[in-house]
């Protein structure tokens, strides 16, 4: 998959990601399109976000959709 993002203001960002799903034989099943807004913490080590996602079949039909909320912490070695 891949995506694009941009800073909207201060520590706020918006992005769109595309992820591709295949069966074990390699046949393409669907694309997941995720749109989200996130806020980076003051120290840059975590963020919170909320957004939406859609599952899109090869013909372009939305086969599932939903909302998301997430928090994340920077990984460290």
N, C-alpha and C positions, 0 to 999 in steps of 0.2 A: 504494500500500500504506500500511500504518500499523502501529502497534504500541504496546506498553506496556512500561515498565521500572520497576524499583524497586531501591533500595539494600538490600542484605542485611546488610552489615557493613563497617566501615572503607571501603576502596576497592573493595569487591566489589559487583557488580550482577547482576541477572538480567533477561532481557527475552524478549518474544515479538513477532515481526514477521510480518505477512502481506503477501505480494507477489502481484500478479495478472498472469497471462500471457494475451495475446491474439494471434491470428494477424494477418497484415497487413490482412485484411478487417474486423477488429474483433470476430471471434467469440471469446468467452471459451474458453480452453483448460483452465487449471488454476490453483490457488492454491498458492503455496509458503509453508508455515508453518515458521518458524525459531524455535527456542528455544535460548537460550545463556546462559552465565554468563561474566562478564568481570571482569578486574581492571585497574583504572586505575593507571597509574604514579604515583609520588610527586609528580612535577612536573605531572601532568595532561596531558601532551603525547602519551601513547601508551597503548595497552592490549593485553592478550592475552585471548583468549577460546577457549572450546570449547563445542560444542553439537551439536544435531541439526537436521535439516530433513526435511520431507515434501512431496511433490507430491500434491495432492488434486484429483481430477477433479470436474466439476460435480455428479456424483451422490454425492460424499462418499467415494469410494474412494481409498485411498492407492495411487498408481501408481509412485512411487519414494520412496526414503528414504536417508538417509546421515548421516554425522557430519562435523563441521567443526572446524577449529582455525585461528585467525587471529591476526595481529598488525596493528596499525594505528598510524600516526603522524598527528598533527594536521597538517592542510593549512595552509600559510601563503601570504599574498599576496606 
